Amino acid sequence: MAVLLCAAWLSVGCGKPSPSGVSLDRSIREPSGLTASPQHAGVFWVHGDSGAGNWLFAVNREGERIARLRVKGAVNVDWEDITHDDQGNLWLGDIGNNDSGRRDLVVHRIPEPDPHAKLDRVHVDLSVRYSFPEQVQFGNKQANFDAESLLWWRDDLWLLTKHRSDDLTRLYRFPELSGAPVELEQVASFDLGPSLTGPRKPWSGQATAAEAAPNGEHWALLSYDAIFVFELPESGAGAELFAKPVNRIAFDMDKTGQVEALAWDGPALLVANEERHLFRIEDPLTAAHCP
């Protein structure tokens, strides 16, 4: 029988109690991106949503703050996700586009700093502006060119869209990351489907984060009402990323709230909502629901 474990850690910070007993440090406003450090075990990088300032935070798995760094060379218009590559870099996505009206969408590369080095700032060393080749209309929420999810896989950066007019997410690939503006390459789409945990809510079926597992075998896609876990293909051009679904973990949204960020912690998954509450899923390959 599938079992999900949301660990009952000691509470961190104050405010509305976390259902799991764990929260991110209170200085992190509306966390919207989370990724495990590729070089420092037990460290996670997290940032806030639009209006939260140009800050990048390092935390441990209990949500306690290790470092608070000002990001130089980028402005937080609408930072929505963060991931890391295989060369020790973080990729920060200024990809939020609520009304599909932005023409300044961009991702930033940041060489990962040492979170224990008592630094007060970190510098962007590459920014890549991008556009959607299919977009001909701007300033319409139903146009479905919002995004909150970045994924690094097979030496490429991938983006997944967040829709308001249907339950789909579209997968795009960055064709190059040289610093020149690029048009994204649409590769595939996936139907996130309606909520299975109760009456459908307006934000069901919207992709909010993605991340590949450190073992290179699986990847996870977060929506407001579920996590979808897939096998990572051994090869392919991206369309195969959706080919082998492994599990769907349903959320009780009345308890998990508006979940915005996701990261792997070894074989487990960490999920954060906008109120800073953390949920830990010990076995995402078999877990049925949360909490």
N, C-alpha and C positions, 0 to 999 in steps of 0.2 A: 504494500500500500504506500503510495507516494506521501512523503512527509515534508513539510516546510518548516524550517527553524528560523524564527526571527529572534535573535539573541536578546535576552533581557539584561543589557548592560546597565551600569550606573548612569544616571542622568548627568549631562553636561550642559551648563548654561541655564537660562531661565526662560520664562514665557510659557506658552501652552505646552503641557507635558507631552513628551514623545511616547507614542504607543509602544515603541520598542525599548524605551528607557535610555536612548542615546541620541544626542544632538550635536551638530557641528558648533564650533565656537561662535558665540553671539556676534562677533565682529563681522561675520560673513553674511552679507545681506542677500536674501533670495538666491541661494546657490543654484546655478543652472548648468555647470559643467564640472565633471569629476573624472580623474584618471589616475591610475597607479603610477608612481615613479618608476621609470625603466631602470634606474641605477641605484635607488636607495630603498631597501626592503622596508615595508611597513609604512611608507610615506605616500600620501596622496595629494595631488594638486587640485585645487578647487577655485572657482571664481564666481562672482555674483552676476546678476542679470543687469539689464540696462538701468542706469541710475545708481549703480552700486560703486561707481568709481573705477579707476584703473588699477585694481588690486588683484594680485595673485597670491593665494594662500597655500602653505603646506600644512597638512594635518596628519595625525596618526589615525589608526582605524577606530579609535574611540572618539574621534572628532576634535581632539585637543589641538590647538594651534601650535605649530612648530615655527613658522615664519610667515611674515606679511611683507610682500614685496610690491613696490610700485612698478608697473609696467611702463617703460619708456619706449616711445616710438609707435604707440597705438592708443586710440581713444575708444573707450567702451560705449559705442553707440548702442549695440545690442549683442553683447557676447552671450553665446548660447551653448557652446560645447568646447571641450578641450580633449585632445588625444595625444599620443606620442608615437614617434616613428622608431625605426630600428637603429638610428644613429645617435641617439641621446638627445633628441630635440622634442620639445613640446609644440603642438599646433593648436593655436587659439582661434576659435571661429567667431568673427563678428558677422554672423550669418542670419541673425534674427531679422525678419522682414514681414511684420504682422499684417500690413496692408498691401504687401507685394508691390510697394512703391519705391523701394530703395534702388539706387543706381551706384552705390558705393560699397557693395558687399565685398568682404575681404577676409582672408585667413592670414594669420601671422605665425611665423616660426620663431621660437625662443629656445636657444641652447639651454638645456636644463641646468639650473644652478644647484649648488650644494645647499640643501635646506637648513643645514646645521652651521653654515659659515657666517652667520650674523650679518648678512647682507641686508640692504634696505631697498634695493631696486634690481630690476632685471631688464635686459634690452632685447627688443625685437631685432633680428638680423635679416629677415626677409619677409616681405608682405606681398601677397598675390591677390589682386582684384579679379573678380570673376562675374560672369553673367550667365543667364539661362538662354540658350539659343532659341527656345520655343516662345519666349515671352515677348509679346507684342503689346500688351496692355499693362499699365502701371497704376497703382493706387486702387486696387480692387481686392478685398480680402478673399473673394471667391476664386481668384486667379491661381492660388495654390503654389506660390513661389516663396513661401516662408520655409525656414529650415532651422532645426535645433540639434542636428546629429552629425557628427564627424566620425569617420572610421579609417584607420590605417591598416592596409592589407596588401601584401605582395608589392611593396615599394611604391604604392600609390595611395593618395588621399582620396577618400570617397565622402560624399555628402548625401543625406537622405532628407527629403522634403517633409514638411508638416502641412497637412491639408485641412481645410474647413468645409469644403463642399462635398467631400466623399471620404471614404475610409482608407484610401490608398496612401502609400508613400512611394516616391520615385527615387531610384538610386542613380547618382551621377558620379562620374570620375573626373578628377582634375587631369587634363591631358599632359600638363607639365607644371613644374613648380620652380620656374626660373626667375620669377619676379615680374615677368610681363603679364599683362591682363589676358585672361583666358575665357573662352566659352566652354562651359562644362559639357561633358559627353553623357547623354542619357543612356543608361545601360539596361535597366529593368524596373519593374514595379512590384509591389506586394500589397495585398489587401489585409489590413490589420483587423477588419471585421468589427461588428458592434460589440458592446460590452456583454459579457456572459454572466456578470455578477449581480444583475439587477436592472432596473429601468435604464434605458439608454440616456446618457447625458450628452450635452452639446459637444464636449471635448473628447468623448470616447474615440478611439481609433486615430489618435494623432501621435506621430513619432516625436519623441523628445530627447533621445540620447542613443548612442550605439558604442560598442567597444568589442574588440577582438580579445579572446582569452590569451593569457601568456603562454599556454601550452601549444598554441597554434592549431587547435583542433575545433574550437567553437567560437561563435560570436553571438552577442546579445543585442537585441533591439528593444528599447524601452518605449512604451506608450503610457498614457495616463491610467489605463485600466489593466495593463498586462505587460509581461516581459516575454518576448519571443526568443528562443534559443535555436540556433542553426549550426549545422556542421560547416566548418570552413573547407571548401574544396581544395584539393591538392594543386589544381591548376585551373585555368579559365580566365575569361575576360571580365568577370564580375556578375554576369547574369546568373551564374551558378550559386551565388551567395544565398539565394532563397530556395535552392533546389532541395535541400535536405533539412526540413524542420525537425527539431528534436523534442521541443517542449514549449508549452504555453503556460505561464504562471499568472493566474488571475489575481487581481488586486481587489480588496475591499476598499473602495475609494473613500468611504466615509472615515476610514482609519488611516489610510496611507496618504490621503490628500493629493495635492498636485505635484506629482513626482517629476523631476526635471533632470536628474543627473544619475549616472550609472558608471560603475567601475568594477573590474574584476579584482578580487583579493585572493590570489592563487586560484583554487577551484570554486571559490564562493563569489557571490556578487554583493556589492554594496549599492544601495539606492538612497538618494537624498531627495526630500521634497522641498518646496520653496520656504517652508517654515523651519528648515535646517534639521529636521528629524531624519535620522539614519535607520535604514532597515537592512539587515544582513540575511541573505538567503544562502544557507550552507550547501545545498545540493541543487543547483539550478537545472540539472539534467532530469530530475525526477519530481521536484517540488510542484505541488498542484495549485497552491494559492498563498496569498500573503495578506494579512497575518493569519 
